[in-house]
Amino acid sequence: MTVCTGCRLSQSTSERALSLLDSPYLVEEWGLPAAVVLVSGDGHYWIGLDYRTCGRHREPSVAWFDADDNSELALAPDFHSFIPGLTSAREFESARSEGSLD
């Protein structure tokens, strides 16, 4: 599975940029599961580290959350498995226009 990383949260605490530290606020604002750390998204959809099954001290799965229709999709069983599927927005758009997405 290929995942576009065009809109991701930063590790910065800058006033203008959302950061991983904003996850509790964003999770509540968009009605997402509480045990999720958001890493990318725009409000209508999110990619997050899902700690609901593993708890705080184990490795979370990675999931796609759609806040508009209250659905979710498992993307990877863990972050390590998720990384190889990442691509830049430019590469994603190119592959999509060529019809070569997985």
All heavy atoms as an XYZ file, in Angstrom:
787
protein
N       0.844     -1.168      0.000
C       0.000      0.000      0.000
C       0.890      1.232      0.000
O       1.857      1.313      0.722
C      -0.875     -0.010      1.256
C      -1.686      1.247      1.420
S      -2.761      1.210      2.854
C      -3.907     -0.026      2.340
N       0.559      2.201     -0.827
C       1.296      3.446     -0.896
C       0.521      4.513     -0.152
O      -0.682      4.646     -0.329
C       1.489      3.873     -2.356
O       2.155      2.824     -3.054
C       2.293      5.139     -2.460
N       1.214      5.280      0.678
C       0.575      6.326      1.470
C       1.258      7.648      1.186
O       2.479      7.757      1.288
C       0.665      6.008      2.981
C       0.066      7.126      3.800
C      -0.022      4.687      3.273
N       0.473      8.644      0.801
C       1.013      9.979      0.547
C       1.290     10.676      1.867
O       0.470     10.629      2.782
C       0.007     10.789     -0.263
S       0.518     12.489     -0.545
N       2.431     11.332      1.968
C       2.802     12.027      3.198
C       2.773     13.536      3.015
O       3.558     14.251      3.583
C       4.207     11.592      3.665
O       5.133     11.902      2.612
C       4.239     10.129      3.989
N       1.855     14.044      2.224
C       1.801     15.467      1.919
C       1.432     16.356      3.084
O       1.824     17.508      3.141
N       0.676     15.880      4.038
C       0.240     16.699      5.172
C       0.533     15.938      6.453
O      -0.196     15.046      6.834
C      -1.251     16.988      5.062
S      -1.874     17.980      6.422
N       1.625     16.261      7.085
C       1.982     15.528      8.302
C       2.185     16.509      9.441
O       2.493     17.671      9.233
C       3.230     14.695      8.083
C       4.462     15.518      7.817
C       5.642     14.648      7.426
N       6.783     15.449      7.143
C       6.990     16.116      6.031
N       6.104     16.104      5.090
N       8.075     16.830      5.858
N       2.003     16.009     10.636
C       2.228     16.832     11.821
C       3.716     16.838     12.127
O       4.404     15.844     11.924
C       1.449     16.276     13.011
C      -0.064     16.195     12.833
C      -0.704     15.636     14.084
C      -0.653     17.546     12.509
N       4.211     17.944     12.625
C       5.640     18.040     12.912
C       5.914     17.729     14.375
O       5.006     17.592     15.181
C       6.139     19.446     12.585
O       5.670     20.361     13.548
N       7.188     17.653     14.692
C       7.606     17.498     16.074
C       7.836     18.860     16.702
O       8.144     18.969     17.872
C       8.882     16.665     16.150
C       8.680     15.263     15.677
C       9.977     14.486     15.667
O      10.941     14.848     16.326
N      10.011     13.419     14.917
N       7.656     19.904     15.919
C       7.868     21.274     16.365
C       6.779     21.709     17.337
O       5.665     21.232     17.300
C       7.845     22.207     15.146
O       7.754     23.546     15.537
N       7.119     22.662     18.172
C       6.119     23.262     19.052
C       5.837     24.699     18.620
O       5.322     25.488     19.387
C       6.582     23.222     20.521
O       7.845     23.885     20.623
C       6.687     21.794     21.021
N       6.173     25.014     17.380
C       5.921     26.341     16.828
C       4.433     26.675     16.918
O       3.583     25.817     16.771
C       6.367     26.370     15.364
O       5.812     27.475     14.703
N       4.109     27.952     17.144
C       2.714     28.362     17.263
C       1.934     28.131     15.976
O       0.742     27.903     16.006
C       2.644     29.838     17.637
C       3.053     30.116     19.055
C       2.907     31.587     19.392
O       1.974     32.227     18.880
O       3.733     32.087     20.157
N       2.587     28.191     14.827
C       1.890     28.110     13.548
C       1.734     26.682     13.046
O       0.912     26.435     12.189
C       2.629     28.949     12.523
C       2.551     30.409     12.878
C       3.311     31.335     12.001
N       3.532     30.876     10.655
C       4.390     31.412      9.838
N       5.107     32.428     10.230
N       4.551     30.953      8.627
N       2.500     25.751     13.537
C       2.449     24.377     13.040
C       1.816     23.448     14.070
O       2.089     23.555     15.255
C       3.866     23.889     12.726
N       0.949     22.571     13.596
C       0.438     21.529     14.484
C       1.563     20.550     14.759
O       2.412     20.310     13.904
C      -0.726     20.795     13.831
C      -2.024     21.577     13.696
C      -3.042     20.762     12.922
C      -2.573     21.955     15.055
N       1.555     19.965     15.937
C       2.593     19.002     16.266
C       1.963     17.734     16.826
O       0.754     17.672     17.085
C       3.587     19.592     17.277
O       3.054     19.546     18.583
N       2.799     16.734     17.014
C       2.346     15.487     17.621
C       1.750     15.745     19.000
O       0.864     15.020     19.446
C       3.506     14.501     17.728
C       4.114     14.033     16.402
C       5.358     13.205     16.662
C       3.114     13.264     15.587
N       2.212     16.784     19.653
C       1.705     17.125     20.983
C       0.257     17.620     20.949
O      -0.409     17.667     21.975
C       2.606     18.171     21.637
C       4.053     17.744     21.855
C       4.870     18.903     22.409
C       4.133     16.540     22.770
N      -0.235     17.972     19.771
C      -1.620     18.420     19.622
C      -2.595     17.260     19.463
O      -3.806     17.482     19.365
C      -1.755     19.348     18.413
C      -1.042     20.662     18.618
O      -1.235     21.270     19.687
O      -0.285     21.080     17.720
N      -2.100     16.026     19.440
C      -2.970     14.863     19.233
C      -4.153     14.796     20.187
O      -5.287     14.580     19.737
C      -2.172     13.556     19.305
O      -1.462     13.356     18.113
N      -3.971     14.977     21.494
C      -5.147     14.892     22.383
C      -6.247     15.892     22.000
O      -7.429     15.543     21.970
C      -4.576     15.193     23.771
C      -3.140     14.786     23.675
C      -2.734     15.148     22.266
N      -5.868     17.115     21.692
C      -6.851     18.124     21.282
C      -7.525     17.720     19.970
O      -8.755     17.763     19.848
C      -6.184     19.493     21.128
C      -7.010     20.448     20.321
C      -8.152     21.030     20.875
C      -6.694     20.732     18.999
C      -8.943     21.892     20.125
C      -7.474     21.584     18.245
C      -8.602     22.157     18.811
O      -9.376     22.996     18.048
N      -6.727     17.319     18.967
C      -7.273     16.970     17.657
C      -8.153     15.727     17.718
O      -9.187     15.659     17.053
C      -6.134     16.773     16.650
C      -5.342     18.036     16.328
C      -4.074     17.693     15.548
C      -6.207     19.026     15.565
N      -7.754     14.742     18.505
C      -8.550     13.524     18.675
C      -9.925     13.883     19.242
O     -10.953     13.405     18.765
C      -7.801     12.518     19.583
C      -8.731     11.486     20.170
C      -6.685     11.841     18.787
N      -9.956     14.747     20.247
C     -11.231     15.151     20.835
C     -12.049     15.988     19.851
O     -13.245     15.773     19.669
C     -10.998     15.934     22.123
C     -12.291     16.301     22.810
C     -12.074     16.996     24.141
O     -10.968     16.929     24.700
O     -13.043     17.607     24.614
N     -11.392     16.926     19.196
C     -12.070     17.831     18.256
C     -12.743     17.076     17.110
O     -13.836     17.423     16.687
C     -11.048     18.828     17.693
C     -11.611     19.809     16.703
C     -12.475     20.890     17.329
O     -12.383     21.110     18.554
O     -13.249     21.516     16.595
N     -12.077     16.031     16.607
C     -12.585     15.299     15.445
C     -13.280     13.984     15.817
O     -13.670     13.217     14.950
C     -11.464     15.065     14.443
C     -11.057     16.355     13.806
C     -10.014     17.163     14.166
C     -11.721     17.021     12.745
N      -9.990     18.278     13.382
C     -11.028     18.214     12.491
C     -12.842     16.719     11.963
C     -11.411     19.112     11.498
C     -13.222     17.619     10.974
C     -12.512     18.795     10.755
N     -13.442     13.708     17.095
C     -14.173     12.520     17.527
C     -13.467     11.213     17.214
O     -14.115     10.216     16.899
N     -12.146     11.201     17.334
C     -11.361      9.999     17.051
C     -11.124      9.209     18.333
O     -11.282      9.742     19.437
C     -10.022     10.407     16.420
C     -10.139     11.200     15.116
C      -8.773     11.723     14.699
C     -10.745     10.343     14.019
N     -10.715      7.950     18.219
C     -10.425      7.150     19.423
C      -9.342      7.824     20.278
O      -8.363      8.358     19.753
C      -9.929      5.821     18.859
C     -10.487      5.757     17.477
C     -10.530      7.175     16.988
N      -9.508      7.774     21.584
C      -8.610      8.475     22.502
C      -7.181      7.951     22.490
O      -6.243      8.708     22.688
C      -9.166      8.416     23.922
N      -6.976      6.671     22.261
C      -5.634      6.076     22.344
C      -4.916      6.110     20.996
O      -4.287      5.149     20.572
C      -5.736      4.648     22.861
N      -4.979      7.257     20.321
C      -4.354      7.421     19.006
C      -3.447      8.644     19.035
O      -3.819      9.684     19.574
C      -5.432      7.587     17.907
C      -4.823      7.974     16.584
C      -6.249      6.314     17.764
N      -2.243      8.513     18.458
C      -1.342      9.643     18.268
C      -1.334      9.940     16.768
O      -0.943      9.102     15.963
C       0.090      9.327     18.765
C       1.035     10.472     18.432
C       0.076      9.045     20.256
N      -1.794     11.124     16.402
C      -1.921     11.491     14.991
C      -0.576     11.908     14.414
O       0.169     12.654     15.045
C      -2.934     12.622     14.856
C      -4.325     12.294     15.406
C      -5.212     13.523     15.388
C      -4.942     11.143     14.638
N      -0.281     11.422     13.216
C       0.982     11.771     12.564
C       0.779     12.504     11.246
O       1.701     13.122     10.729
C       1.885     10.532     12.341
C       2.323      9.944     13.665
C       1.210      9.479     11.495
N      -0.433     12.443     10.684
C      -0.707     13.098      9.410
C      -2.203     13.270      9.257
O      -2.974     12.464      9.768
C      -0.146     12.247      8.261
O      -0.417     12.843      7.007
N      -2.616     14.309      8.547
C      -4.025     14.473      8.266
C      -4.430     15.909      8.081
O      -3.619     16.823      8.202
N      -5.716     16.106      7.788
C      -6.221     17.452      7.537
C      -7.518     17.762      8.269
O      -8.149     18.767      8.009
C      -6.406     17.678      6.046
C      -7.614     16.937      5.476
O      -8.228     16.115      6.201
O      -7.955     17.186      4.312
N      -7.935     16.922      9.178
C      -9.179     17.132      9.895
C     -10.261     16.184      9.444
O     -10.993     15.645     10.249
N     -10.372     15.946      8.158
C     -11.375     15.023      7.647
C     -10.849     13.595      7.636
O     -11.607     12.640      7.764
C     -11.828     15.447      6.260
C     -12.405     16.828      6.259
N     -13.667     17.098      6.725
C     -11.859     18.018      5.913
C     -13.890     18.395      6.639
N     -12.807     18.976      6.156
N      -9.549     13.455      7.451
C      -8.900     12.146      7.526
C      -7.613     12.295      8.316
O      -7.024     13.371      8.387
C      -8.593     11.580      6.136
C      -7.420     12.268      5.475
C      -6.123     11.835      5.707
C      -7.603     13.379      4.666
C      -5.036     12.479      5.146
C      -6.519     14.031      4.097
C      -5.247     13.576      4.336
O      -4.171     14.232      3.789
N      -7.181     11.181      8.911
C      -5.951     11.185      9.718
C      -5.240      9.852      9.571
O      -5.875      8.813      9.380
C      -6.264     11.390     11.204
C      -6.921     12.687     11.487
C      -8.260     12.912     11.594
C      -6.275     13.942     11.686
N      -8.485     14.234     11.854
C      -7.289     14.886     11.912
C      -4.947     14.348     11.696
C      -7.023     16.228     12.152
C      -4.679     15.678     11.940
C      -5.702     16.599     12.162
N      -3.942      9.863      9.706
C      -3.147      8.654      9.880
C      -2.602      8.732     11.294
O      -2.078      9.770     11.711
C      -1.997      8.553      8.856
C      -2.576      8.414      7.449
C      -1.083      7.380      9.196
C      -1.537      8.469      6.345
N      -2.757      7.650     12.042
C      -2.339      7.694     13.430
C      -1.759      6.389     13.926
O      -1.989      5.322     13.349
N      -0.999      6.505     14.991
C      -0.476      5.340     15.705
C      -1.563      4.921     16.679
O      -1.965      5.703     17.545
C       0.809      5.712     16.439
C       1.926      6.286     15.574
C       3.110      6.690     16.446
C       2.350      5.303     14.512
N      -2.051      3.705     16.535
C      -3.215      3.235     17.277
C      -2.781      2.350     18.450
O      -2.378      1.211     18.278
C      -4.125      2.459     16.332
C      -5.439      2.083     16.954
O      -5.620      2.302     18.173
O      -6.296      1.562     16.218
N      -2.896      2.907     19.644
C      -2.475      2.215     20.860
C      -3.614      1.474     21.561
O      -3.429      0.951     22.645
C      -1.867      3.226     21.844
C      -0.502      3.708     21.453
C      -0.344      4.802     20.612
C       0.637      3.074     21.933
C       0.912      5.257     20.248
C       1.899      3.524     21.589
C       2.025      4.618     20.750
O       3.279      5.061     20.392
N      -4.798      1.408     20.953
C      -5.948      0.802     21.628
C      -5.728     -0.660     21.984
O      -6.139     -1.106     23.045
C      -7.208      0.932     20.772
C      -7.694      2.364     20.662
C      -8.889      2.466     19.786
N      -8.513      2.169     18.405
C      -9.351      2.159     17.392
N     -10.629      2.416     17.581
N      -8.915      1.901     16.177
N      -5.091     -1.413     21.117
C      -4.895     -2.845     21.357
C      -3.632     -3.145     22.148
O      -3.634     -3.998     23.032
C      -4.844     -3.607     20.015
O      -6.051     -3.338     19.302
C      -4.707     -5.089     20.235
N      -2.560     -2.419     21.859
C      -1.254     -2.763     22.432
C      -0.972     -2.095     23.775
O      -0.092     -2.525     24.508
C      -0.150     -2.408     21.449
S       0.028     -0.637     21.181
N      -1.651     -1.002     24.080
C      -1.359     -0.266     25.306
C      -0.182      0.680     25.131
O       0.452      0.728     24.078
N       0.130      1.430     26.163
C       1.158      2.481     26.104
C       2.570      1.983     25.903
O       3.424      2.710     25.415
C       1.141      3.289     27.400
C      -0.110      4.032     27.666
C      -0.043      4.696     28.994
N       1.065      5.651     29.001
C       1.320      6.458     29.983
N       0.585      6.423     31.062
N       2.335      7.292     29.918
N       2.868      0.781     26.328
C       4.262      0.335     26.381
C       4.636     -0.657     25.287
O       5.725     -1.231     25.337
C       4.551     -0.263     27.761
C       4.285      0.716     28.863
N       5.040      1.844     29.065
C       3.313      0.768     29.800
C       4.568      2.529     30.077
N       3.512      1.897     30.537
N       3.774     -0.854     24.316
C       4.077     -1.757     23.210
C       3.958     -0.987     21.908
O       3.498      0.145     21.872
C       3.124     -2.943     23.253
C       3.281     -3.649     24.628
C       2.739     -5.015     24.705
N       3.402     -5.885     23.758
C       2.842     -6.986     23.304
N       1.649     -7.344     23.708
N       3.476     -7.757     22.458
N       4.368     -1.620     20.823
C       4.372     -0.932     19.530
C       2.963     -0.882     18.932
O       2.312     -1.903     18.783
C       5.324     -1.634     18.570
C       5.534     -0.852     17.311
C       6.677     -1.366     16.470
O       7.256     -2.418     16.810
O       6.976     -0.728     15.464
N       2.497      0.318     18.560
C       1.148      0.460     18.025
C       1.050      0.080     16.553
O       2.037      0.101     15.824
C       0.876      1.955     18.195
C       2.228      2.567     17.990
C       3.187      1.600     18.660
N      -0.161     -0.220     16.126
C      -0.424     -0.387     14.699
C      -0.601      1.005     14.095
O      -0.677      2.007     14.809
C      -1.682     -1.233     14.488
O      -2.795     -0.604     15.075
N      -0.655      1.062     12.766
C      -0.867      2.327     12.065
C      -2.204      2.216     11.339
O      -2.470      1.216     10.676
C       0.273      2.616     11.066
C       0.043      3.947     10.358
C       1.626      2.617     11.771
N      -3.041      3.240     11.487
C      -4.375      3.186     10.896
C      -4.743      4.514     10.256
O      -4.212      5.569     10.599
C      -5.407      2.829     11.965
N      -5.676      4.433      9.311
C      -6.281      5.579      8.636
C      -7.637      5.809      9.294
O      -8.417      4.866      9.449
C      -6.459      5.236      7.167
C      -7.298      6.198      6.379
C      -8.668      6.250      6.340
C      -6.835      7.204      5.501
N      -9.066      7.234      5.500
C      -7.956      7.838      4.965
C      -5.551      7.619      5.121
C      -7.860      8.880      4.058
C      -5.460      8.651      4.216
C      -6.591      9.274      3.696
N      -7.902      7.032      9.701
C      -9.173      7.370     10.325
C      -9.883      8.416      9.476
O      -9.300      9.453      9.168
C      -8.951      7.937     11.734
C      -8.289      6.964     12.659
C      -6.906      6.945     12.782
C      -9.039      6.053     13.384
C      -6.281      6.040     13.623
C      -8.424      5.144     14.228
C      -7.048      5.136     14.347
N     -11.125      8.132      9.102
C     -11.941      9.084      8.354
C     -12.950      9.676      9.333
O     -13.881      8.990      9.770
C     -12.642      8.393      7.196
C     -13.340      9.373      6.269
O     -13.989     10.314      6.783
O     -13.232      9.204      5.046
N     -12.756     10.934      9.696
C     -13.614     11.577     10.689
C     -15.003     11.876     10.138
O     -15.968     11.935     10.892
C     -12.956     12.866     11.193
N     -15.131     12.047      8.827
C     -16.426     12.377      8.243
C     -17.407     11.218      8.279
O     -18.580     11.404      8.558
C     -16.262     12.854      6.801
C     -15.595     14.217      6.722
O     -15.631     14.961      7.720
O     -15.038     14.538      5.654
N     -16.922     10.011      7.965
C     -17.849      8.872      7.977
C     -17.581      7.897      9.122
O     -18.094      6.787      9.133
C     -17.894      8.163      6.633
C     -16.618      7.431      6.275
O     -15.720      7.313      7.127
O     -16.513      6.961      5.130
N     -16.738      8.340     10.075
C     -16.468      7.552     11.280
C     -15.988      6.143     10.953
O     -16.458      5.158     11.529
C     -17.704      7.514     12.187
C     -17.366      7.118     13.604
O     -16.272      7.394     14.080
N     -18.281      6.461     14.270
N     -15.050      6.046     10.018
C     -14.517      4.731      9.647
C     -13.007      4.725      9.849
O     -12.382      5.769     10.023
C     -14.855      4.400      8.194
O     -14.218      5.305      7.314
N     -12.453      3.535      9.824
C     -10.997      3.402      9.942
C     -10.530      2.221      9.116
O     -11.298      1.307      8.810
C     -10.560      3.267     11.385
C     -11.164      2.112     12.128
C     -10.817      2.157     13.601
O     -11.430      2.949     14.331
O      -9.931      1.384     14.002
N      -9.260      2.259      8.751
C      -8.651      1.224      7.927
C      -7.266      0.941      8.486
O      -6.458      1.866      8.648
C      -8.538      1.707      6.476
C      -7.770      0.840      5.496
C      -8.513     -0.472      5.256
C      -7.560      1.582      4.188
N      -6.978     -0.313      8.776
C      -5.635     -0.686      9.239
C      -4.659     -0.537      8.074
O      -4.907     -1.048      6.981
C      -5.637     -2.119      9.750
N      -3.555      0.181      8.300
C      -2.539      0.365      7.266
C      -1.345     -0.551      7.455
O      -0.752     -1.000      6.483
C      -2.062      1.814      7.243
C      -3.111      2.874      6.904
C      -2.490      4.267      6.992
C      -3.685      2.622      5.514
N      -0.982     -0.809      8.702
C       0.185     -1.654      8.985
C       0.107     -2.152     10.425
O      -0.423     -1.451     11.292
C       1.483     -0.876      8.772
N       0.662     -3.330     10.688
C       0.621     -3.863     12.051
C       1.531     -3.113     13.018
O       1.340     -3.180     14.233
C       1.072     -5.311     11.887
C       1.873     -5.323     10.627
C       1.273     -4.266      9.754
N       2.513     -2.369     12.473
C       3.423     -1.589     13.302
C       4.075     -0.518     12.436
O       3.968     -0.539     11.218
C       4.480     -2.488     13.962
C       5.236     -3.326     12.955
O       5.774     -2.769     11.972
O       5.288     -4.556     13.138
N       4.742      0.436     13.074
C       5.343      1.556     12.355
C       6.449      1.092     11.413
O       6.574      1.589     10.296
C       5.871      2.591     13.351
C       6.216      3.897     12.711
C       5.212      4.730     12.238
C       7.533      4.297     12.592
C       5.521      5.947     11.644
C       7.850      5.514     11.999
C       6.837      6.335     11.524
N       7.236      0.119     11.853
C       8.328     -0.400     11.022
C       7.797     -0.945      9.694
O       8.395     -0.735      8.646
C       9.097     -1.485     11.790
C      10.232     -2.078     11.031
N      11.420     -1.425     10.826
C      10.349     -3.273     10.394
C      12.218     -2.184     10.108
N      11.591     -3.316      9.829
N       6.681     -1.625      9.718
C       6.072     -2.161      8.494
C       5.445     -1.062      7.640
O       5.305     -1.212      6.426
C       4.986     -3.183      8.843
O       5.510     -4.234      9.593
N       5.067      0.025      8.257
C       4.415      1.137      7.571
C       5.391      1.952      6.718
O       5.060      2.383      5.613
C       3.760      2.029      8.624
C       3.114      3.273      8.095
C       1.955      3.203      7.332
C       3.626      4.520      8.398
C       1.338      4.352      6.862
C       3.020      5.672      7.940
C       1.872      5.587      7.172
N       6.597      2.149      7.210
C       7.595      3.026      6.582
C       7.861      2.702      5.105
O       7.896      3.619      4.289
C       8.922      3.005      7.383
C       8.686      3.615      8.765
C      10.050      3.722      6.674
C       8.298      5.067      8.749
N       8.054      1.444      4.696
C       8.362      1.181      3.282
C       7.270      1.633      2.305
O       7.545      1.856      1.129
C       8.535     -0.338      3.220
C       8.891     -0.735      4.602
C       8.145      0.224      5.493
N       6.036      1.816      2.771
C       4.960      2.240      1.893
C       4.830      3.740      1.733
O       4.003      4.210      0.957
N       5.648      4.506      2.453
C       5.569      5.965      2.354
C       6.186      6.462      1.059
O       7.173      5.915      0.572
C       6.277      6.616      3.539
C       5.658      6.376      4.906
C       6.510      7.021      5.983
C       4.231      6.886      4.956
N       5.618      7.512      0.518
C       6.145      8.135     -0.688
C       5.855      9.633     -0.616
O       5.001     10.068      0.154
C       5.514      7.507     -1.950
O       6.152      8.018     -3.099
C       4.027      7.779     -2.030
N       6.547     10.404     -1.404
C       6.297     11.847     -1.422
C       4.996     12.127     -2.173
O       4.525     11.304     -2.966
C       7.456     12.582     -2.104
O       7.439     12.310     -3.494
N       4.415     13.284     -1.931
C       3.180     13.669     -2.624
C       3.401     13.691     -4.133
O       2.542     13.275     -4.907
C       2.695     15.022     -2.117
N       4.549     14.161     -4.558
C       4.857     14.230     -5.998
C       4.908     12.832     -6.613
O       4.325     12.591     -7.668
C       6.186     14.940     -6.212
C       6.552     15.068     -7.693
C       7.805     15.858     -7.896
N       7.578     17.185     -7.320
C       8.542     17.958     -6.838
N       9.774     17.568     -6.868
N       8.266     19.127     -6.322
N       5.593     11.904     -5.956
C       5.655     10.532     -6.465
C       4.278      9.870     -6.444
O       3.923      9.126     -7.345
C       6.637      9.703     -5.639
C       8.079     10.092     -5.846
C       9.009      9.370     -4.893
O       8.556      8.461     -4.170
O      10.193      9.722     -4.860
N       3.486     10.176     -5.410
C       2.146      9.619     -5.297
C       1.276     10.087     -6.463
O       0.591      9.291     -7.104
C       1.528     10.042     -3.962
C       0.156      9.493     -3.724
C      -0.009      8.207     -3.244
C      -0.965     10.263     -3.980
C      -1.277      7.695     -3.012
C      -2.232      9.770     -3.749
C      -2.390      8.479     -3.274
N       1.292     11.379     -6.737
C       0.490     11.926     -7.837
C       0.938     11.363     -9.179
O       0.116     11.060    -10.037
C       0.554     13.452     -7.848
C      -0.196     14.093     -6.704
C      -1.674     13.719     -6.683
O      -2.300     13.602     -7.757
O      -2.206     13.531     -5.585
N       2.238     11.223     -9.362
C       2.759     10.653    -10.601
C       2.292      9.209    -10.777
O       1.838      8.817    -11.850
C       4.291     10.723    -10.598
O       4.811     10.105    -11.745
N       2.391      8.406     -9.726
C       1.961      7.011     -9.797
C       0.456      6.926    -10.022
O      -0.026      6.075    -10.780
C       2.347      6.279     -8.514
N      -0.302      7.811     -9.396
C      -1.754      7.788     -9.565
C      -2.133      8.141    -10.995
O      -2.992      7.502    -11.584
C      -2.419      8.757     -8.598
C      -3.943      8.700     -8.721
C      -4.649      9.348     -7.601
N      -4.364     10.757     -7.522
C      -4.893     11.574     -6.637
N      -5.722     11.095     -5.718
N      -4.613     12.840     -6.623
N      -1.462      9.138    -11.597
C      -1.775      9.518    -12.972
C      -1.383      8.426    -13.969
O      -1.990      8.280    -15.011
C      -1.116     10.838    -13.332
O       0.277     10.715    -13.399
N      -0.357      7.633    -13.619
C       0.069      6.524    -14.471
C      -0.738      5.256    -14.204
O      -0.599      4.268    -14.911
C       1.551      6.229    -14.247
C       2.465      7.358    -14.673
C       3.897      7.122    -14.222
O       4.191      6.061    -13.638
O       4.717      8.021    -14.429
N      -1.558      5.286    -13.142
C      -2.353      4.110    -12.799
C      -1.545      2.977    -12.204
O      -1.929      1.811    -12.272
N      -0.420      3.311    -11.550
C       0.469      2.256    -11.043
C       0.477      2.147     -9.517
O       1.418      1.605     -8.949
C       1.897      2.490    -11.556
O       2.396      3.728    -11.087
N      -0.555      2.646     -8.849
C      -0.608      2.508     -7.400
C      -0.932      1.074     -7.027
O      -1.684      0.398     -7.716
C      -1.677      3.427     -6.800
C      -1.349      4.908     -6.806
C      -2.528      5.699     -6.282
C      -0.125      5.196     -5.981
N      -0.398      0.625     -5.873
C      -0.677     -0.743     -5.384
C      -2.138     -0.887     -5.056
O      -2.773     -0.070     -4.544
C       0.156     -1.056     -4.138
C       1.634     -1.149     -4.471
O       1.985     -1.382     -5.628
O       2.415     -0.981     -3.536
